Amino acid sequence: MRKAFDEAVESYDEAAVLQKEVCKRLLEKLDAVRLAPKWVLDAGTGTGEAVKSLQKKYKKAEVVLFDLSEAMLQKAVKQGALFRKPHQVCGNIESLPFSDQSFDLLFSNLAMQWCNDLGAALTEFKRVLKPGALLQFATFGPDTLKELRASWQKVDAAVHVNNFIDMHDIGDGLLQAGFAEPVMESEIITVNYKEVDTLMQDLRDIGANVTANGHRQGLLTRNMLKQLRKAYEVYRQNDVLPASYEIVYGHAWVAEMKDKTVSRDIKVAFTG
């Protein structure tokens, strides 16, 4: 996975139209939250799309950029203010290299879907957040790239598209990790393409031609591509091919109270 993202660093920004739009929407959700963090963690920062906005929104906060890809981090850190350089740390969000209760806000845009163990990541998020801190995130739901997944299934039995976790299971995972007042919502964003080849190229350009377990697509023969194009054509409407993305948004708090049993009966609120 790290290798795929390192290789995609130069092509990422041009192809990541969806990722930038979701980041914008996720940042807007912070406008409704009264928060004055001293330390902010941007977990899975990529090329740093959120950096300027986080620094502008929280002028007194120290922002830490965290990503699996060192190449992405080197590009992301350049997005910071000239006299307010963000910190940068390379690692895996399933095993965060930070002390307990280090951050007041953890922001994560479209990174959690790459976890092999989402429960471990959520437990780590809870561990590094202070009491009263906020977790704000976006990830992909199971209807993401459903057209591409179904088309590949008509070609062979290999896994070509990542498996994504249902919104309700993420909400349950937040409760199990000890978060309080989790709220989940989702929406479908459709990106249209003239040809399926362009969709495949965009996925390669952002490093998404690999599954969460690190599996890369093997050599695609001409016959396989021909079959894929034919299978995807059933979705064509108004001379375009749709690529669906289920965007799952969530936020949850770390309870101020020290008694871990107080959140036992909390329900998850789902919208969207």
Accessible surface in RSA format (square Angstrom, percent):
REM  Atomic radii and reference values for relative SASA: ProtOr
REM  Chains: A
REM  Algorithm: Lee & Richards
REM  Probe-radius: 1.40
REM  Slices: 20
REM RES _ NUM      All-atoms   Total-Side   Main-Chain    Non-polar    All polar
REM                ABS   REL    ABS   REL    ABS   REL    ABS   REL    ABS   REL
RES MET A   1    49.96  25.9  23.24  15.4  26.73  63.6  12.73  10.8  37.23  49.3
RES ARG A   2   108.57  45.6 106.20  54.1   2.38   5.7  38.60  52.7  69.98  42.4
RES LYS A   3   133.67  65.2 128.52  78.9   5.15  12.3 103.97  93.6  29.70  31.6
RES ALA A   4     4.45   4.1   0.66   1.0   3.79   8.6   1.89   2.7   2.56   6.8
RES PHE A   5    25.64  12.8  25.64  15.9   0.00   0.0  25.64  15.5   0.00   0.0
RES ASP A   6    46.58  32.6  39.60  39.4   6.98  16.5  17.04  40.1  29.53  29.5
RES GLU A   7   103.13  59.2  69.06  52.2  34.07  81.1  49.59  95.9  53.53  43.7
RES ALA A   8     3.79   3.5   0.91   1.4   2.88   6.6   3.79   5.3   0.00   0.0
RES VAL A   9    18.48  12.2  18.48  16.7   0.00   0.0  18.48  16.1   0.00   0.0
RES GLU A  10   142.75  82.0 121.21  91.7  21.54  51.3  61.16 118.3  81.59  66.6
RES SER A  11    38.81  32.8  31.31  41.8   7.50  17.3  32.84  69.9   5.97   8.4
RES TYR A  12    35.47  16.6  35.47  20.2   0.00   0.0  15.09  11.3  20.38  25.1
RES ASP A  13    37.70  26.4  36.00  35.8   1.70   4.0  21.03  49.5  16.66  16.6
RES GLU A  14   159.17  91.4 135.50 102.5  23.67  56.4  57.86 111.9 101.31  82.7
RES ALA A  15    17.32  15.9   3.24   5.0  14.08  32.0   7.44  10.5   9.88  26.2
RES ALA A  16     0.04   0.0   0.04   0.1   0.00   0.0   0.04   0.1   0.00   0.0
RES VAL A  17   109.62  72.1 106.73  96.6   2.90   7.0 108.17  94.0   1.45   3.9
RES LEU A  18    14.37   8.0   9.23   6.6   5.14  12.9  12.04   8.5   2.34   6.3
RES GLN A  19    21.95  12.3  21.21  15.5   0.74   1.8  10.48  22.3  11.47   8.7
RES LYS A  20    72.28  35.3  68.52  42.0   3.76   9.0  35.01  31.5  37.27  39.7
RES GLU A  21    59.19  34.0  55.83  42.2   3.36   8.0  23.23  44.9  35.95  29.4
RES VAL A  22     0.00   0.0   0.00   0.0   0.00   0.0   0.00   0.0   0.00   0.0
RES CYS A  23     1.76   1.3   1.76   2.0   0.00   0.0   0.18   0.5   1.57   1.7
RES LYS A  24   118.28  57.7 114.15  70.0   4.13   9.8  64.25  57.8  54.03  57.5
RES ARG A  25    77.18  32.4  75.48  38.5   1.70   4.1  22.34  30.5  54.84  33.2
RES LEU A  26     0.00   0.0   0.00   0.0   0.00   0.0   0.00   0.0   0.00   0.0
RES LEU A  27    16.76   9.3  16.43  11.8   0.33   0.8  16.76  11.8   0.00   0.0
RES GLU A  28    91.91  52.8  82.28  62.2   9.64  22.9  36.23  70.1  55.69  45.5
RES LYS A  29    62.20  30.3  50.63  31.1  11.58  27.6  31.35  28.2  30.85  32.9
RES LEU A  30     2.29   1.3   0.00   0.0   2.29   5.8   0.00   0.0   2.29   6.2
RES ASP A  31   100.79  70.6  66.36  66.0  34.43  81.4  35.35  83.2  65.44  65.3
RES ALA A  32    95.28  87.6  55.96  86.4  39.31  89.4  68.32  96.2  26.95  71.4
RES VAL A  33    31.52  20.7  16.08  14.6  15.44  37.2  19.45  16.9  12.07  32.7
RES ARG A  34   233.28  97.9 205.68 104.8  27.61  65.7  87.72 119.9 145.56  88.2
RES LEU A  35    40.91  22.8  16.83  12.0  24.08  60.5  20.85  14.6  20.06  54.0
RES ALA A  36    97.26  89.4  66.35 102.4  30.91  70.3  72.11 101.5  25.15  66.6
RES PRO A  37     7.14   5.2   0.51   0.5   6.62  24.1   1.94   1.6   5.19  32.3
RES LYS A  38   146.18  71.3 144.51  88.7   1.67   4.0  87.05  78.4  59.12  63.0
RES TRP A  39    93.35  37.5  93.35  45.2   0.00   0.0  66.84  35.6  26.51  43.0
RES VAL A  40     0.00   0.0   0.00   0.0   0.00   0.0   0.00   0.0   0.00   0.0
RES LEU A  41     0.00   0.0   0.00   0.0   0.00   0.0   0.00   0.0   0.00   0.0
RES ASP A  42     3.14   2.2   3.14   3.1   0.00   0.0   0.00   0.0   3.14   3.1
RES ALA A  43     0.00   0.0   0.00   0.0   0.00   0.0   0.00   0.0   0.00   0.0
RES GLY A  44    17.49  21.6   0.00   N/A  17.49  21.6   7.27  20.0  10.21  22.9
RES THR A  45    11.73   8.3   0.00   0.0  11.73  28.0   1.68   2.3  10.05  15.2
RES GLY A  46    13.27  16.4   0.00   N/A  13.27  16.4  13.27  36.4   0.00   0.0
RES THR A  47     6.73   4.8   3.18   3.2   3.55   8.4   0.12   0.2   6.61  10.0
RES GLY A  48     1.89   2.3   0.00   N/A   1.89   2.3   0.07   0.2   1.83   4.1
RES GLU A  49    84.55  48.5  65.99  49.9  18.56  44.2  24.43  47.3  60.12  49.1
RES ALA A  50     4.16   3.8   2.93   4.5   1.23   2.8   2.93   4.1   1.23   3.3
RES VAL A  51     0.00   0.0   0.00   0.0   0.00   0.0   0.00   0.0   0.00   0.0
RES LYS A  52   132.88  64.8 126.95  77.9   5.93  14.1  76.68  69.0  56.20  59.9
RES SER A  53    44.18  37.3  38.33  51.2   5.85  13.5  12.11  25.8  32.08  44.9
RES LEU A  54     0.00   0.0   0.00   0.0   0.00   0.0   0.00   0.0   0.00   0.0
RES GLN A  55     8.23   4.6   7.68   5.6   0.55   1.3   5.07  10.8   3.16   2.4
RES LYS A  56   154.68  75.5 145.74  89.4   8.94  21.3  94.85  85.4  59.83  63.7
RES LYS A  57    70.87  34.6  39.58  24.3  31.29  74.5  30.90  27.8  39.97  42.6
RES TYR A  58    16.53   7.7  11.38   6.5   5.14  13.4  15.94  12.0   0.59   0.7
RES LYS A  59   148.71  72.5 129.69  79.6  19.02  45.3 101.99  91.8  46.71  49.8
RES LYS A  60   200.77  97.9 169.88 104.2  30.89  73.6 120.56 108.5  80.21  85.4
RES ALA A  61     4.14   3.8   0.00   0.0   4.14   9.4   0.26   0.4   3.88  10.3
RES GLU A  62    77.68  44.6  76.64  58.0   1.05   2.5  16.69  32.3  60.99  49.8
RES VAL A  63     2.81   1.9   0.10   0.1   2.71   6.5   0.10   0.1   2.71   7.3
RES VAL A  64     6.68   4.4   6.68   6.0   0.00   0.0   6.68   5.8   0.00   0.0
RES LEU A  65     0.00   0.0   0.00   0.0   0.00   0.0   0.00   0.0   0.00   0.0
RES PHE A  66     0.32   0.2   0.32   0.2   0.00   0.0   0.32   0.2   0.00   0.0
RES ASP A  67    14.15   9.9  13.17  13.1   0.98   2.3   1.26   3.0  12.89  12.9
RES LEU A  68    41.38  23.0  37.32  26.7   4.05  10.2  37.32  26.2   4.05  10.9
RES SER A  69     0.00   0.0   0.00   0.0   0.00   0.0   0.00   0.0   0.00   0.0
RES GLU A  70   100.22  57.5 100.22  75.8   0.00   0.0  24.06  46.5  76.16  62.2
RES ALA A  71    25.87  23.8  20.25  31.3   5.61  12.8  22.18  31.2   3.69   9.8
RES MET A  72     3.20   1.7   3.20   2.1   0.00   0.0   3.20   2.7   0.00   0.0
RES LEU A  73     4.30   2.4   4.30   3.1   0.00   0.0   4.30   3.0   0.00   0.0
RES GLN A  74    98.96  55.3  96.62  70.6   2.34   5.6  31.93  68.0  67.02  50.8
RES LYS A  75    50.55  24.7  48.75  29.9   1.81   4.3  38.71  34.8  11.84  12.6
RES ALA A  76     0.00   0.0   0.00   0.0   0.00   0.0   0.00   0.0   0.00   0.0
RES VAL A  77    17.49  11.5  12.46  11.3   5.03  12.1  12.46  10.8   5.03  13.6
RES LYS A  78   164.66  80.3 132.12  81.1  32.54  77.5  85.37  76.8  79.29  84.5
RES GLN A  79    53.13  29.7  52.28  38.2   0.86   2.0   3.79   8.1  49.35  37.4
RES GLY A  80    16.05  19.8   0.00   N/A  16.05  19.8   0.46   1.3  15.59  34.9
RES ALA A  81    50.12  46.1  34.66  53.5  15.46  35.2  46.61  65.6   3.51   9.3
RES LEU A  82   154.45  86.0 122.68  87.8  31.77  79.9 128.71  90.4  25.74  69.3
RES PHE A  83   193.20  96.7 155.52  96.3  37.68  98.1 163.14  98.9  30.06  86.0
RES ARG A  84    66.39  27.9  59.57  30.4   6.82  16.2  53.76  73.5  12.63   7.7
RES LYS A  85   141.25  68.9 120.64  74.0  20.61  49.1  66.53  59.9  74.72  79.6
RES PRO A  86     5.80   4.2   0.21   0.2   5.59  20.3   1.78   1.5   4.02  25.0
RES HIS A  87    77.49  42.4  71.19  49.5   6.30  16.1  54.15  55.8  23.35  27.2
RES GLN A  88    77.09  43.1  54.30  39.7  22.78  54.2  20.98  44.6  56.11  42.6
RES VAL A  89    45.50  29.9  40.80  36.9   4.70  11.3  45.50  39.5   0.00   0.0
RES CYS A  90    54.48  41.2  28.99  32.3  25.48  59.9  19.69  49.9  34.79  37.5
RES GLY A  91    14.29  17.6   0.00   N/A  14.29  17.6  13.51  37.1   0.79   1.8
RES ASN A  92    71.17  49.1  66.31  64.1   4.86  11.7  17.48  42.1  53.69  51.9
RES ILE A  93    16.61   9.5  15.85  11.8   0.76   1.8  15.85  11.4   0.76   2.1
RES GLU A  94    38.18  21.9  27.33  20.7  10.85  25.8   7.52  14.6  30.66  25.0
RES SER A  95    79.08  66.8  69.05  92.1  10.04  23.1  31.45  67.0  47.64  66.7
RES LEU A  96     8.06   4.5   0.00   0.0   8.06  20.3   0.00   0.0   8.06  21.7
RES PRO A  97    80.11  58.4  43.01  39.2  37.11 134.9  58.99  48.7  21.13 131.3
RES PHE A  98    35.16  17.6  21.90  13.6  13.27  34.5  29.01  17.6   6.15  17.6
RES SER A  99    85.64  72.4  71.20  95.0  14.44  33.3  38.87  82.8  46.77  65.5
RES ASP A 100    91.67  64.2  75.88  75.5  15.79  37.3  23.90  56.2  67.78  67.6
RES GLN A 101   103.45  57.9  91.27  66.7  12.19  29.0  14.72  31.3  88.73  67.3
RES SER A 102    29.50  24.9  18.44  24.6  11.06  25.5  18.41  39.2  11.09  15.5
RES PHE A 103     5.02   2.5   5.02   3.1   0.00   0.0   5.02   3.0   0.00   0.0
RES ASP A 104    25.84  18.1  25.71  25.6   0.13   0.3   6.89  16.2  18.96  18.9
RES LEU A 105     0.00   0.0   0.00   0.0   0.00   0.0   0.00   0.0   0.00   0.0
RES LEU A 106     0.00   0.0   0.00   0.0   0.00   0.0   0.00   0.0   0.00   0.0
RES PHE A 107     0.32   0.2   0.32   0.2   0.00   0.0   0.32   0.2   0.00   0.0
RES SER A 108     0.00   0.0   0.00   0.0   0.00   0.0   0.00   0.0   0.00   0.0
RES ASN A 109    22.65  15.6  16.36  15.8   6.28  15.1   6.18  14.9  16.46  15.9
RES LEU A 110    14.80   8.2   2.72   1.9  12.09  30.4   2.72   1.9  12.09  32.5
RES ALA A 111    12.13  11.2   9.66  14.9   2.47   5.6  10.36  14.6   1.77   4.7
RES MET A 112     3.97   2.1   0.96   0.6   3.02   7.2   1.11   0.9   2.86   3.8
RES GLN A 113    18.28  10.2   4.27   3.1  14.01  33.4  10.70  22.8   7.58   5.7
RES TRP A 114    41.52  16.7  36.66  17.7   4.86  11.4  30.45  16.2  11.07  18.0
RES CYS A 115    15.11  11.4   1.14   1.3  13.97  32.8   2.05   5.2  13.05  14.1
RES ASN A 116   104.31  71.9  67.74  65.5  36.57  88.1  27.76  66.8  76.55  74.0
RES ASP A 117    74.08  51.9  70.26  69.9   3.82   9.0  22.16  52.2  51.92  51.8
RES LEU A 118    21.34  11.9  15.88  11.4   5.47  13.7  15.88  11.1   5.47  14.7
RES GLY A 119    39.82  49.1   0.00   N/A  39.82  49.1  33.03  90.6   6.80  15.2
RES ALA A 120    33.19  30.5  23.23  35.8   9.97  22.7  31.03  43.7   2.16   5.7
RES ALA A 121     0.00   0.0   0.00   0.0   0.00   0.0   0.00   0.0   0.00   0.0
RES LEU A 122     0.67   0.4   0.67   0.5   0.00   0.0   0.67   0.5   0.00   0.0
RES THR A 123    73.75  52.5  73.18  74.2   0.57   1.4  55.90  75.1  17.84  27.0
RES GLU A 124    26.69  15.3  26.69  20.2   0.00   0.0   7.20  13.9  19.48  15.9
RES PHE A 125     0.00   0.0   0.00   0.0   0.00   0.0   0.00   0.0   0.00   0.0
RES LYS A 126    53.64  26.2  50.61  31.1   3.03   7.2  12.46  11.2  41.18  43.9
RES ARG A 127    72.01  30.2  61.20  31.2  10.81  25.7  53.68  73.4  18.33  11.1
RES VAL A 128     0.00   0.0   0.00   0.0   0.00   0.0   0.00   0.0   0.00   0.0
RES LEU A 129     2.00   1.1   0.00   0.0   2.00   5.0   0.00   0.0   2.00   5.4
RES LYS A 130    54.33  26.5  54.33  33.3   0.00   0.0  33.45  30.1  20.89  22.3
RES PRO A 131    62.43  45.5  46.34  42.2  16.09  58.5  46.34  38.3  16.09 100.0
RES GLY A 132    20.69  25.5   0.00   N/A  20.69  25.5   9.84  27.0  10.84  24.3
RES ALA A 133     2.77   2.5   0.18   0.3   2.58   5.9   2.65   3.7   0.11   0.3
RES LEU A 134     0.00   0.0   0.00   0.0   0.00   0.0   0.00   0.0   0.00   0.0
RES LEU A 135     0.00   0.0   0.00   0.0   0.00   0.0   0.00   0.0   0.00   0.0
RES GLN A 136     2.89   1.6   2.89   2.1   0.00   0.0   0.00   0.0   2.89   2.2
RES PHE A 137     0.00   0.0   0.00   0.0   0.00   0.0   0.00   0.0   0.00   0.0
RES ALA A 138     0.00   0.0   0.00   0.0   0.00   0.0   0.00   0.0   0.00   0.0
RES THR A 139     3.64   2.6   3.64   3.7   0.00   0.0   1.58   2.1   2.06   3.1
RES PHE A 140    15.96   8.0  14.52   9.0   1.44   3.7  14.52   8.8   1.44   4.1
RES GLY A 141     0.00   0.0   0.00   N/A   0.00   0.0   0.00   0.0   0.00   0.0
RES PRO A 142    51.14  37.3  42.34  38.6   8.80  32.0  43.04  35.5   8.10  50.3
RES ASP A 143    62.92  44.1  62.86  62.6   0.06   0.1   0.91   2.1  62.02  61.8
RES THR A 144     0.78   0.6   0.78   0.8   0.00   0.0   0.78   1.0   0.00   0.0
RES LEU A 145    12.04   6.7  12.04   8.6   0.00   0.0  12.04   8.5   0.00   0.0
RES LYS A 146    97.99  47.8  93.87  57.6   4.12   9.8  46.62  42.0  51.37  54.7
RES GLU A 147     8.67   5.0   8.18   6.2   0.49   1.2   3.22   6.2   5.45   4.4
RES LEU A 148     1.77   1.0   1.77   1.3   0.00   0.0   1.77   1.2   0.00   0.0
RES ARG A 149    48.32  20.3  47.61  24.3   0.72   1.7  38.61  52.8   9.72   5.9
RES ALA A 150    31.26  28.7  28.30  43.7   2.96   6.7  29.37  41.4   1.88   5.0
RES SER A 151     0.83   0.7   0.02   0.0   0.82   1.9   0.80   1.7   0.03   0.0
RES TRP A 152     3.23   1.3   3.11   1.5   0.12   0.3   3.22   1.7   0.01   0.0
RES GLN A 153   125.94  70.4 100.32  73.3  25.62  61.0  38.03  80.9  87.91  66.7
RES LYS A 154   132.72  64.7  99.89  61.3  32.84  78.2  77.59  69.8  55.13  58.7
RES VAL A 155    24.14  15.9   1.39   1.3  22.75  54.8   2.26   2.0  21.88  59.3
RES ASP A 156    48.35  33.9  33.64  33.5  14.71  34.8  39.40  92.7   8.95   8.9
RES ALA A 157   108.01  99.3  68.68 106.0  39.33  89.5  79.58 112.1  28.44  75.3
RES ALA A 158    54.75  50.3  30.65  47.3  24.10  54.8  41.02  57.8  13.73  36.4
RES VAL A 159    79.83  52.5  72.22  65.4   7.62  18.4  76.23  66.2   3.61   9.8
RES HIS A 160    24.17  13.2   7.62   5.3  16.55  42.3   7.62   7.9  16.55  19.3
RES VAL A 161    10.29   6.8   3.12   2.8   7.17  17.3   6.08   5.3   4.21  11.4
RES ASN A 162    14.64  10.1  10.29   9.9   4.36  10.5   5.42  13.1   9.22   8.9
RES ASN A 163   111.91  77.2  97.25  94.0  14.66  35.3  32.80  79.0  79.11  76.5
RES PHE A 164    26.40  13.2   9.49   5.9  16.91  44.0  11.54   7.0  14.86  42.5
RES ILE A 165    71.36  40.6  65.35  48.7   6.01  14.5  69.12  49.8   2.25   6.1
RES ASP A 166    53.16  37.2  50.29  50.1   2.87   6.8  17.47  41.1  35.69  35.6
RES MET A 167    17.28   9.0  17.20  11.4   0.08   0.2  17.20  14.6   0.08   0.1
RES HIS A 168    88.89  48.6  88.89  61.8   0.00   0.0  65.32  67.3  23.57  27.4
RES ASP A 169    83.81  58.7  75.21  74.9   8.60  20.3  16.61  39.1  67.20  67.0
RES ILE A 170     1.98   1.1   1.96   1.5   0.02   0.0   1.98   1.4   0.00   0.0
RES GLY A 171     0.00   0.0   0.00   N/A   0.00   0.0   0.00   0.0   0.00   0.0
RES ASP A 172    67.78  47.5  66.83  66.5   0.95   2.2  15.39  36.2  52.38  52.2
RES GLY A 173    14.22  17.5   0.00   N/A  14.22  17.5  12.04  33.1   2.18   4.9
RES LEU A 174     0.00   0.0   0.00   0.0   0.00   0.0   0.00   0.0   0.00   0.0
RES LEU A 175    47.38  26.4  34.40  24.6  12.98  32.6  34.78  24.4  12.60  33.9
RES GLN A 176   156.56  87.5 117.10  85.6  39.46  94.0  49.49 105.3 107.07  81.2
RES ALA A 177    18.24  16.8   1.52   2.3  16.72  38.0   7.44  10.5  10.80  28.6
RES GLY A 178    28.20  34.8   0.00   N/A  28.20  34.8  21.30  58.5   6.90  15.5
RES PHE A 179     0.16   0.1   0.00   0.0   0.16   0.4   0.00   0.0   0.16   0.5
RES ALA A 180     7.14   6.6   7.14  11.0   0.00   0.0   7.14  10.1   0.00   0.0
RES GLU A 181   110.73  63.6 104.90  79.4   5.82  13.9  35.10  67.9  75.63  61.7
RES PRO A 182     1.28   0.9   0.00   0.0   1.28   4.7   0.00   0.0   1.28   8.0
RES VAL A 183    46.77  30.8  45.46  41.2   1.31   3.2  45.46  39.5   1.31   3.6
RES MET A 184     0.00   0.0   0.00   0.0   0.00   0.0   0.00   0.0   0.00   0.0
RES GLU A 185    55.88  32.1  55.88  42.3   0.00   0.0   5.33  10.3  50.54  41.3
RES SER A 186    26.17  22.1  15.69  20.9  10.48  24.1   0.76   1.6  25.41  35.6
RES GLU A 187    58.08  33.3  49.14  37.2   8.94  21.3  31.27  60.5  26.81  21.9
RES ILE A 188    90.82  51.7  61.98  46.2  28.83  69.5  61.98  44.6  28.83  78.2
RES ILE A 189    25.38  14.4  22.41  16.7   2.97   7.1  25.38  18.3   0.00   0.0
RES THR A 190    68.54  48.7  42.23  42.8  26.31  62.7  25.47  34.2  43.07  65.1
RES VAL A 191    43.59  28.7  40.45  36.6   3.14   7.6  43.59  37.9   0.00   0.0
RES ASN A 192    87.32  60.2  62.20  60.1  25.12  60.5  12.17  29.3  75.15  72.6
RES TYR A 193    25.24  11.8  20.60  11.7   4.64  12.1  16.30  12.2   8.94  11.0
RES LYS A 194   124.12  60.6 119.25  73.2   4.86  11.6  91.28  82.2  32.83  35.0
RES GLU A 195    90.86  52.2  90.86  68.7   0.00   0.0  34.56  66.9  56.29  46.0
RES VAL A 196     4.80   3.2   3.63   3.3   1.17   2.8   4.50   3.9   0.30   0.8
RES ASP A 197    56.02  39.2  50.42  50.2   5.60  13.2  33.71  79.3  22.31  22.3
RES THR A 198    67.13  47.7  63.17  64.0   3.97   9.4  46.41  62.3  20.73  31.3
RES LEU A 199     2.02   1.1   2.02   1.4   0.00   0.0   2.02   1.4   0.00   0.0
RES MET A 200     8.61   4.5   7.05   4.7   1.56   3.7   7.00   6.0   1.61   2.1
RES GLN A 201    77.24  43.2  77.24  56.5   0.00   0.0  32.97  70.2  44.28  33.6
RES ASP A 202    37.75  26.4  37.70  37.5   0.04   0.1   6.68  15.7  31.07  31.0
RES LEU A 203    17.73   9.9  17.73  12.7   0.00   0.0  17.73  12.5   0.00   0.0
RES ARG A 204    97.41  40.9  86.55  44.1  10.86  25.9  41.67  56.9  55.74  33.8
RES ASP A 205    34.06  23.9  33.05  32.9   1.01   2.4   1.04   2.4  33.02  32.9
RES ILE A 206    16.70   9.5  15.62  11.6   1.08   2.6  15.62  11.2   1.08   2.9
RES GLY A 207     0.66   0.8   0.00   N/A   0.66   0.8   0.66   1.8   0.00   0.0
RES ALA A 208    26.67  24.5  12.02  18.5  14.65  33.3  12.02  16.9  14.65  38.8
RES ASN A 209    31.22  21.5  26.79  25.9   4.43  10.7   7.37  17.7  23.84  23.0
RES VAL A 210     6.64   4.4   0.91   0.8   5.73  13.8   3.17   2.8   3.47   9.4
RES THR A 211    10.59   7.5  10.59  10.7   0.00   0.0  10.08  13.5   0.52   0.8
RES ALA A 212    13.04  12.0  12.14  18.7   0.89   2.0  12.14  17.1   0.89   2.4
RES ASN A 213   113.96  78.6  81.41  78.7  32.55  78.4  30.77  74.1  83.18  80.4
RES GLY A 214    33.36  41.1   0.00   N/A  33.36  41.1  13.11  36.0  20.24  45.3
RES HIS A 215    87.83  48.0  78.82  54.8   9.01  23.0  58.10  59.9  29.73  34.6
RES ARG A 216    88.40  37.1  78.73  40.1   9.67  23.0  46.88  64.1  41.51  25.2
RES GLN A 217    42.81  23.9  22.64  16.5  20.17  48.0  10.63  22.6  32.17  24.4
RES GLY A 218    53.63  66.1   0.00   N/A  53.63  66.1  40.04 109.9  13.59  30.4
RES LEU A 219   165.34  92.1 137.02  98.0  28.32  71.2 143.03 100.5  22.31  60.0
RES LEU A 220    36.48  20.3  18.98  13.6  17.50  44.0  18.98  13.3  17.50  47.1
RES THR A 221    66.30  47.2  59.79  60.6   6.51  15.5  63.11  84.8   3.19   4.8
RES ARG A 222   218.77  91.9 210.81 107.5   7.96  19.0  82.07 112.2 136.71  82.9
RES ASN A 223    90.88  62.7  85.78  82.9   5.10  12.3  29.37  70.7  61.51  59.5
RES MET A 224    37.73  19.5  37.73  25.0   0.00   0.0  23.03  19.6  14.71  19.5
RES LEU A 225    44.52  24.8  44.52  31.8   0.00   0.0  44.52  31.3   0.00   0.0
RES LYS A 226   144.33  70.4 142.46  87.4   1.86   4.4  85.45  76.9  58.88  62.7
RES GLN A 227    65.20  36.5  60.45  44.2   4.76  11.3  27.56  58.7  37.64  28.6
RES LEU A 228     0.73   0.4   0.73   0.5   0.00   0.0   0.73   0.5   0.00   0.0
RES ARG A 229    97.47  40.9  96.29  49.1   1.17   2.8  40.96  56.0  56.51  34.2
RES LYS A 230   166.56  81.3 155.74  95.6  10.82  25.8 104.03  93.6  62.53  66.6
RES ALA A 231    10.54   9.7   3.91   6.0   6.63  15.1  10.15  14.3   0.39   1.0
RES TYR A 232     1.63   0.8   1.63   0.9   0.00   0.0   0.94   0.7   0.69   0.8
RES GLU A 233    74.24  42.6  64.51  48.8   9.73  23.2  39.19  75.8  35.04  28.6
RES VAL A 234   103.15  67.9  64.49  58.4  38.66  93.2  74.61  64.8  28.54  77.4
RES TYR A 235    64.24  30.0  58.02  33.0   6.21  16.2  45.77  34.4  18.47  22.8
RES ARG A 236    62.50  26.2  42.07  21.4  20.43  48.6  31.15  42.6  31.35  19.0
RES GLN A 237   130.71  73.1 124.47  91.0   6.24  14.9  34.56  73.6  96.16  72.9
RES ASN A 238   146.92 101.3 110.77 107.0  36.15  87.1  37.44  90.1 109.48 105.8
RES ASP A 239    87.29  61.1  78.35  78.0   8.94  21.1  30.85  72.6  56.44  56.3
RES VAL A 240    38.57  25.4  38.50  34.9   0.07   0.2  38.50  33.5   0.07   0.2
RES LEU A 241     3.37   1.9   2.92   2.1   0.44   1.1   2.92   2.1   0.44   1.2
RES PRO A 242    28.28  20.6  28.28  25.8   0.00   0.0  28.28  23.4   0.00   0.0
RES ALA A 243     0.00   0.0   0.00   0.0   0.00   0.0   0.00   0.0   0.00   0.0
RES SER A 244     7.51   6.3   7.51  10.0   0.00   0.0   0.01   0.0   7.50  10.5
RES TYR A 245    14.83   6.9  14.83   8.4   0.00   0.0   5.64   4.2   9.19  11.3
RES GLU A 246    20.80  11.9  20.80  15.7   0.00   0.0   2.58   5.0  18.22  14.9
RES ILE A 247     0.00   0.0   0.00   0.0   0.00   0.0   0.00   0.0   0.00   0.0
RES VAL A 248     0.00   0.0   0.00   0.0   0.00   0.0   0.00   0.0   0.00   0.0
RES TYR A 249     6.90   3.2   6.80   3.9   0.10   0.3   6.87   5.2   0.04   0.0
RES GLY A 250     2.89   3.6   0.00   N/A   2.89   3.6   2.65   7.3   0.23   0.5
RES HIS A 251    50.89  27.8  50.89  35.4   0.00   0.0  25.86  26.6  25.03  29.1
RES ALA A 252     0.00   0.0   0.00   0.0   0.00   0.0   0.00   0.0   0.00   0.0
RES TRP A 253    66.13  26.5  66.13  32.0   0.00   0.0  54.57  29.1  11.56  18.8
RES VAL A 254     9.49   6.2   8.09   7.3   1.41   3.4   8.09   7.0   1.41   3.8
RES ALA A 255    24.26  22.3  12.97  20.0  11.29  25.7  19.65  27.7   4.61  12.2
RES GLU A 256   122.51  70.3 105.51  79.8  17.00  40.5  50.25  97.2  72.26  59.0
RES MET A 257   116.26  60.2  97.78  64.7  18.47  44.0  87.47  74.4  28.79  38.1
RES LYS A 258   200.01  97.6 172.48 105.8  27.52  65.5 121.79 109.6  78.22  83.3
RES ASP A 259    76.99  53.9  64.03  63.7  12.97  30.7  32.98  77.6  44.02  43.9
RES LYS A 260   183.27  89.4 155.54  95.4  27.73  66.0 107.11  96.4  76.16  81.1
RES THR A 261    70.61  50.2  61.15  62.0   9.45  22.5  49.38  66.3  21.23  32.1
RES VAL A 262    67.11  44.2  37.71  34.1  29.40  70.8  46.09  40.0  21.02  57.0
RES SER A 263    19.07  16.1  14.26  19.0   4.82  11.1   2.43   5.2  16.64  23.3
RES ARG A 264   183.09  76.9 149.36  76.1  33.73  80.3  67.36  92.1 115.73  70.1
RES ASP A 265   122.15  85.6 105.72 105.2  16.43  38.8  39.81  93.7  82.33  82.1
RES ILE A 266    50.21  28.6  39.04  29.1  11.16  26.9  44.62  32.1   5.58  15.1
RES LYS A 267   173.81  84.8 158.01  96.9  15.81  37.6 103.23  92.9  70.59  75.2
RES VAL A 268    23.54  15.5   4.79   4.3  18.75  45.2   5.04   4.4  18.50  50.2
RES ALA A 269    49.30  45.3  41.47  64.0   7.83  17.8  49.14  69.2   0.16   0.4
RES PHE A 270    70.56  35.3  41.78  25.9  28.78  74.9  41.84  25.4  28.72  82.2
RES THR A 271    70.77  50.3  62.53  63.4   8.25  19.7  67.00  90.0   3.77   5.7
RES GLY A 272    93.26 115.0   0.00   N/A  93.26 115.0  46.41 127.4  46.85 104.9
END  Absolute sums over single chains surface
CHAIN  1 A    13664.2      11172.7       2491.5       7339.6       6324.6
END  Absolute sums over all chains
TOTAL         13664.2      11172.7       2491.5       7339.6       6324.6
